[in-house]
């Protein structure tokens, strides 16, 4: 099994969280990494949309495409 060195303060925090939640250290780290990954993904996505909004022609194209997709919801299907 691979190992990783962490700072003493981080290890203490990890142990505290694990004890408080009744989890193994490995489980706490797994959840933390998943949350970090989601967080950074959303940060990058938000930055990309902010950049897109700054480009008026491309942003208007995006909005027009969204409107086309919204119209597909009115196609008479039950879903």
N, CA, C and O atoms as a GROMACS GRO file, in nm:
protein
  316
    1UNK      N    1   0.084  -0.118   0.000
    1UNK     CA    2   0.000   0.000   0.000
    1UNK      C    3   0.089   0.124   0.000
    1UNK      O    4   0.182   0.133   0.080
    2UNK      N    5   0.062   0.220  -0.088
    2UNK     CA    6   0.142   0.342  -0.092
    2UNK      C    7   0.123   0.424   0.036
    2UNK      O    8   0.019   0.417   0.102
    3UNK      N    9   0.224   0.500   0.069
    3UNK     CA   10   0.215   0.589   0.184
    3UNK      C   11   0.249   0.730   0.140
    3UNK      O   12   0.314   0.751   0.037
    4UNK      N   13   0.205   0.826   0.219
    4UNK     CA   14   0.237   0.966   0.190
    4UNK      C   15   0.268   1.036   0.322
    4UNK      O   16   0.203   1.012   0.423
    5UNK      N   17   0.368   1.120   0.318
    5UNK     CA   18   0.404   1.196   0.437
    5UNK      C   19   0.314   1.319   0.444
    5UNK      O   20   0.289   1.386   0.344
    6UNK      N   21   0.264   1.347   0.565
    6UNK     CA   22   0.187   1.469   0.586
    6UNK      C   23   0.241   1.539   0.709
    6UNK      O   24   0.309   1.479   0.792
    7UNK      N   25   0.211   1.667   0.719
    7UNK     CA   26   0.259   1.746   0.831
    7UNK      C   27   0.192   1.700   0.960
    7UNK      O   28   0.081   1.646   0.958
    8UNK      N   29   0.261   1.723   1.072
    8UNK     CA   30   0.208   1.681   1.202
    8UNK      C   31   0.071   1.743   1.231
    8UNK      O   32  -0.019   1.675   1.280
    9UNK      N   33   0.056   1.872   1.199
    9UNK     CA   34  -0.073   1.938   1.223
    9UNK      C   35  -0.184   1.875   1.139
    9UNK      O   36  -0.296   1.858   1.186
   10UNK      N   37  -0.151   1.840   1.015
   10UNK     CA   38  -0.250   1.777   0.928
   10UNK      C   39  -0.287   1.638   0.979
   10UNK      O   40  -0.403   1.597   0.971
   11UNK      N   41  -0.189   1.566   1.031
   11UNK     CA   42  -0.216   1.433   1.085
   11UNK      C   43  -0.305   1.443   1.208
   11UNK      O   44  -0.395   1.361   1.227
   12UNK      N   45  -0.280   1.543   1.291
   12UNK     CA   46  -0.364   1.563   1.410
   12UNK      C   47  -0.507   1.596   1.369
   12UNK      O   48  -0.602   1.545   1.429
   13UNK      N   49  -0.522   1.680   1.269
   13UNK     CA   50  -0.656   1.714   1.221
   13UNK      C   51  -0.725   1.592   1.160
   13UNK      O   52  -0.844   1.570   1.183
   14UNK      N   53  -0.650   1.515   1.083
   14UNK     CA   54  -0.704   1.393   1.024
   14UNK      C   55  -0.752   1.298   1.133
   14UNK      O   56  -0.861   1.242   1.123
   15UNK      N   57  -0.672   1.280   1.236
   15UNK     CA   58  -0.709   1.191   1.346
   15UNK      C   59  -0.833   1.242   1.419
   15UNK      O   60  -0.920   1.164   1.455
   16UNK      N   61  -0.840   1.372   1.439
   16UNK     CA   62  -0.956   1.432   1.506
   16UNK      C   63  -1.084   1.412   1.425
   16UNK      O   64  -1.187   1.373   1.479
   17UNK      N   65  -1.076   1.438   1.296
   17UNK     CA   66  -1.193   1.419   1.209
   17UNK      C   67  -1.235   1.273   1.206
   17UNK      O   68  -1.353   1.241   1.218
   18UNK      N   69  -1.138   1.185   1.191
   18UNK     CA   70  -1.168   1.041   1.185
   18UNK      C   71  -1.235   0.995   1.314
   18UNK      O   72  -1.332   0.919   1.310
   19UNK      N   73  -1.184   1.040   1.426
   19UNK     CA   74  -1.243   0.999   1.554
   19UNK      C   75  -1.384   1.055   1.569
   19UNK      O   76  -1.476   0.984   1.610
   20UNK      N   77  -1.400   1.182   1.536
   20UNK     CA   78  -1.530   1.247   1.550
   20UNK      C   79  -1.636   1.182   1.462
   20UNK      O   80  -1.752   1.173   1.500
   21UNK      N   81  -1.595   1.138   1.343
   21UNK     CA   82  -1.690   1.080   1.249
   21UNK      C   83  -1.694   0.928   1.253
   21UNK      O   84  -1.773   0.866   1.183
   22UNK      N   85  -1.609   0.868   1.336
   22UNK     CA   86  -1.607   0.723   1.347
   22UNK      C   87  -1.561   0.655   1.219
   22UNK      O   88  -1.617   0.554   1.178
   23UNK      N   89  -1.460   0.713   1.157
   23UNK     CA   90  -1.410   0.663   1.029
   23UNK      C   91  -1.262   0.633   1.039
   23UNK      O   92  -1.193   0.679   1.129
   24UNK      N   93  -1.214   0.554   0.944
   24UNK     CA   94  -1.071   0.530   0.930
   24UNK      C   95  -1.007   0.652   0.863
   24UNK      O   96  -1.073   0.724   0.789
   25UNK      N   97  -0.879   0.673   0.890
   25UNK     CA   98  -0.807   0.784   0.828
   25UNK      C   99  -0.820   0.778   0.675
   25UNK      O  100  -0.842   0.880   0.609
   26UNK      N  101  -0.807   0.658   0.621
   26UNK     CA  102  -0.812   0.641   0.476
   26UNK      C  103  -0.948   0.688   0.420
   26UNK      O  104  -0.953   0.749   0.314
   27UNK      N  105  -1.056   0.659   0.492
   27UNK     CA  106  -1.189   0.701   0.447
   27UNK      C  107  -1.202   0.853   0.448
   27UNK      O  108  -1.258   0.913   0.356
   28UNK      N  109  -1.149   0.915   0.554
   28UNK     CA  110  -1.155   1.061   0.564
   28UNK      C  111  -1.077   1.124   0.449
   28UNK      O  112  -1.125   1.218   0.385
   29UNK      N  113  -0.958   1.071   0.422
   29UNK     CA  114  -0.878   1.125   0.312
   29UNK      C  115  -0.948   1.106   0.177
   29UNK      O  116  -0.944   1.196   0.093
   30UNK      N  117  -1.010   0.992   0.157
   30UNK     CA  118  -1.082   0.966   0.032
   30UNK      C  119  -1.194   1.068   0.012
   30UNK      O  120  -1.206   1.127  -0.096
   31UNK      N  121  -1.275   1.088   0.116
   31UNK     CA  122  -1.384   1.186   0.105
   31UNK      C  123  -1.330   1.326   0.082
   31UNK      O  124  -1.385   1.402   0.002
   32UNK      N  125  -1.223   1.361   0.152
   32UNK     CA  126  -1.164   1.494   0.137
   32UNK      C  127  -1.114   1.516  -0.005
   32UNK      O  128  -1.133   1.623  -0.062
   33UNK      N  129  -1.049   1.415  -0.062
   33UNK     CA  130  -0.998   1.427  -0.198
   33UNK      C  131  -1.112   1.437  -0.299
   33UNK      O  132  -1.103   1.513  -0.396
   34UNK      N  133  -1.218   1.361  -0.278
   34UNK     CA  134  -1.334   1.370  -0.368
   34UNK      C  135  -1.396   1.510  -0.362
   34UNK      O  136  -1.429   1.568  -0.466
   35UNK      N  137  -1.413   1.563  -0.241
   35UNK     CA  138  -1.469   1.697  -0.226
   35UNK      C  139  -1.378   1.802  -0.289
   35UNK      O  140  -1.426   1.894  -0.355
   36UNK      N  141  -1.249   1.789  -0.269
   36UNK     CA  142  -1.153   1.882  -0.328
   36UNK      C  143  -1.160   1.876  -0.480
   36UNK      O  144  -1.157   1.980  -0.547
   37UNK      N  145  -1.171   1.756  -0.535
   37UNK     CA  146  -1.179   1.741  -0.680
   37UNK      C  147  -1.305   1.808  -0.734
   37UNK      O  148  -1.299   1.879  -0.835
   38UNK      N  149  -1.418   1.786  -0.669
   38UNK     CA  150  -1.543   1.851  -0.712
   38UNK      C  151  -1.533   2.002  -0.702
   38UNK      O  152  -1.575   2.075  -0.791
   39UNK      N  153  -1.475   2.048  -0.591
   39UNK     CA  154  -1.460   2.192  -0.569
   39UNK      C  155  -1.375   2.256  -0.678
   39UNK      O  156  -1.412   2.359  -0.735
   40UNK      N  157  -1.260   2.196  -0.707
   40UNK     CA  158  -1.173   2.254  -0.809
   40UNK      C  159  -1.237   2.245  -0.948
   40UNK      O  160  -1.219   2.335  -1.030
   41UNK      N  161  -1.311   2.136  -0.975
   41UNK     CA  162  -1.381   2.125  -1.103
   41UNK      C  163  -1.481   2.240  -1.118
   41UNK      O  164  -1.487   2.304  -1.224
   42UNK      N  165  -1.559   2.266  -1.014
   42UNK     CA  166  -1.658   2.374  -1.021
   42UNK      C  167  -1.592   2.511  -1.030
   42UNK      O  168  -1.641   2.598  -1.100
   43UNK      N  169  -1.480   2.530  -0.960
   43UNK     CA  170  -1.406   2.657  -0.973
   43UNK      C  171  -1.359   2.678  -1.117
   43UNK      O  172  -1.372   2.788  -1.170
   44UNK      N  173  -1.306   2.574  -1.178
   44UNK     CA  174  -1.259   2.583  -1.317
   44UNK      C  175  -1.375   2.608  -1.412
   44UNK      O  176  -1.364   2.685  -1.507
   45UNK      N  177  -1.488   2.541  -1.387
   45UNK     CA  178  -1.606   2.560  -1.470
   45UNK      C  179  -1.657   2.703  -1.459
   45UNK      O  180  -1.689   2.765  -1.560
   46UNK      N  181  -1.665   2.755  -1.337
   46UNK     CA  182  -1.709   2.893  -1.317
   46UNK      C  183  -1.616   2.992  -1.386
   46UNK      O  184  -1.662   3.088  -1.446
   47UNK      N  185  -1.486   2.968  -1.378
   47UNK     CA  186  -1.390   3.056  -1.445
   47UNK      C  187  -1.408   3.051  -1.596
   47UNK      O  188  -1.398   3.153  -1.664
   48UNK      N  189  -1.436   2.932  -1.648
   48UNK     CA  190  -1.457   2.919  -1.793
   48UNK      C  191  -1.583   2.994  -1.837
   48UNK      O  192  -1.582   3.062  -1.940
   49UNK      N  193  -1.690   2.983  -1.759
   49UNK     CA  194  -1.811   3.056  -1.793
   49UNK      C  195  -1.792   3.206  -1.779
   49UNK      O  196  -1.846   3.283  -1.859
   50UNK      N  197  -1.716   3.250  -1.680
   50UNK     CA  198  -1.688   3.392  -1.665
   50UNK      C  199  -1.611   3.444  -1.786
   50UNK      O  200  -1.639   3.553  -1.837
   51UNK      N  201  -1.516   3.366  -1.833
   51UNK     CA  202  -1.440   3.403  -1.952
   51UNK      C  203  -1.531   3.407  -2.074
   51UNK      O  204  -1.519   3.496  -2.158
   52UNK      N  205  -1.622   3.310  -2.086
   52UNK     CA  206  -1.715   3.306  -2.198
   52UNK      C  207  -1.806   3.428  -2.195
   52UNK      O  208  -1.833   3.488  -2.299
   53UNK      N  209  -1.856   3.466  -2.076
   53UNK     CA  210  -1.945   3.582  -2.065
   53UNK      C  211  -1.875   3.711  -2.105
   53UNK      O  212  -1.940   3.805  -2.150
   54UNK      N  213  -1.743   3.718  -2.090
   54UNK     CA  214  -1.668   3.838  -2.129
   54UNK      C  215  -1.661   3.854  -2.280
   54UNK      O  216  -1.640   3.965  -2.330
   55UNK      N  217  -1.680   3.746  -2.354
   55UNK     CA  218  -1.677   3.751  -2.500
   55UNK      C  219  -1.822   3.758  -2.548
   55UNK      O  220  -1.888   3.655  -2.564
   56UNK      N  221  -1.871   3.880  -2.570
   56UNK     CA  222  -2.013   3.901  -2.598
   56UNK      C  223  -2.067   3.816  -2.713
   56UNK      O  224  -2.172   3.756  -2.697
   57UNK      N  225  -2.000   3.810  -2.828
   57UNK     CA  226  -2.056   3.728  -2.938
   57UNK      C  227  -2.067   3.579  -2.900
   57UNK      O  228  -2.167   3.515  -2.931
   58UNK      N  229  -1.966   3.526  -2.834
   58UNK     CA  230  -1.971   3.385  -2.794
   58UNK      C  231  -2.076   3.361  -2.686
   58UNK      O  232  -2.142   3.258  -2.686
   59UNK      N  233  -2.090   3.458  -2.593
   59UNK     CA  234  -2.190   3.442  -2.488
   59UNK      C  235  -2.331   3.445  -2.548
   59UNK      O  236  -2.418   3.367  -2.507
   60UNK      N  237  -2.354   3.534  -2.645
   60UNK     CA  238  -2.485   3.538  -2.711
   60UNK      C  239  -2.512   3.408  -2.786
   60UNK      O  240  -2.626   3.361  -2.791
   61UNK      N  241  -2.409   3.351  -2.845
   61UNK     CA  242  -2.423   3.221  -2.913
   61UNK      C  243  -2.460   3.113  -2.811
   61UNK      O  244  -2.544   3.027  -2.839
   62UNK      N  245  -2.397   3.116  -2.696
   62UNK     CA  246  -2.427   3.021  -2.589
   62UNK      C  247  -2.573   3.033  -2.545
   62UNK      O  248  -2.643   2.933  -2.530
   63UNK      N  249  -2.618   3.156  -2.525
   63UNK     CA  250  -2.756   3.178  -2.482
   63UNK      C  251  -2.855   3.132  -2.589
   63UNK      O  252  -2.960   3.076  -2.557
   64UNK      N  253  -2.822   3.157  -2.715
   64UNK     CA  254  -2.909   3.112  -2.824
   64UNK      C  255  -2.917   2.960  -2.828
   64UNK      O  256  -3.024   2.904  -2.851
   65UNK      N  257  -2.805   2.894  -2.805
   65UNK     CA  258  -2.805   2.748  -2.805
   65UNK      C  259  -2.887   2.695  -2.688
   65UNK      O  260  -2.960   2.596  -2.702
   66UNK      N  261  -2.876   2.759  -2.573
   66UNK     CA  262  -2.957   2.717  -2.458
   66UNK      C  263  -3.106   2.729  -2.489
   66UNK      O  264  -3.186   2.643  -2.452
   67UNK      N  265  -3.142   2.838  -2.558
   67UNK     CA  266  -3.282   2.857  -2.594
   67UNK      C  267  -3.330   2.746  -2.687
   67UNK      O  268  -3.444   2.699  -2.674
   68UNK      N  269  -3.246   2.704  -2.780
   68UNK     CA  270  -3.282   2.593  -2.868
   68UNK      C  271  -3.304   2.465  -2.788
   68UNK      O  272  -3.399   2.391  -2.813
   69UNK      N  273  -3.216   2.440  -2.691
   69UNK     CA  274  -3.231   2.320  -2.608
   69UNK      C  275  -3.357   2.329  -2.523
   69UNK      O  276  -3.426   2.228  -2.504
   70UNK      N  277  -3.388   2.449  -2.472
   70UNK     CA  278  -3.509   2.466  -2.392
   70UNK      C  279  -3.633   2.434  -2.474
   70UNK      O  280  -3.731   2.382  -2.422
   71UNK      N  281  -3.630   2.466  -2.602
   71UNK     CA  282  -3.744   2.439  -2.689
   71UNK      C  283  -3.767   2.290  -2.707
   71UNK      O  284  -3.880   2.249  -2.733
   72UNK      N  285  -3.663   2.210  -2.694
   72UNK     CA  286  -3.681   2.065  -2.711
   72UNK      C  287  -3.766   2.006  -2.599
   72UNK      O  288  -3.821   1.897  -2.614
   73UNK      N  289  -3.776   2.079  -2.487
   73UNK     CA  290  -3.859   2.030  -2.378
   73UNK      C  291  -4.008   2.040  -2.412
   73UNK      O  292  -4.092   1.976  -2.349
   74UNK      N  293  -4.040   2.120  -2.512
   74UNK     CA  294  -4.179   2.139  -2.553
   74UNK      C  295  -4.215   2.058  -2.676
   74UNK      O  296  -4.305   2.095  -2.750
   75UNK      N  297  -4.146   1.947  -2.697
   75UNK     CA  298  -4.168   1.868  -2.819
   75UNK      C  299  -4.281   1.767  -2.806
   75UNK      O  300  -4.303   1.686  -2.896
   76UNK      N  301  -4.352   1.771  -2.694
   76UNK     CA  302  -4.465   1.682  -2.677
   76UNK      C  303  -4.431   1.550  -2.611
   76UNK      O  304  -4.521   1.470  -2.586
   77UNK      N  305  -4.305   1.526  -2.582
   77UNK     CA  306  -4.270   1.400  -2.516
   77UNK      C  307  -4.304   1.411  -2.368
   77UNK      O  308  -4.321   1.520  -2.314
   78UNK      N  309  -4.313   1.296  -2.304
   78UNK     CA  310  -4.352   1.293  -2.163
   78UNK      C  311  -4.232   1.313  -2.070
   78UNK      O  312  -4.252   1.326  -1.949
   79UNK      N  313  -4.112   1.316  -2.120
   79UNK     CA  314  -3.993   1.332  -2.036
   79UNK      C  315  -3.935   1.469  -2.049
   79UNK      O  316  -3.834   1.500  -1.985
   0.00000   0.00000   0.00000
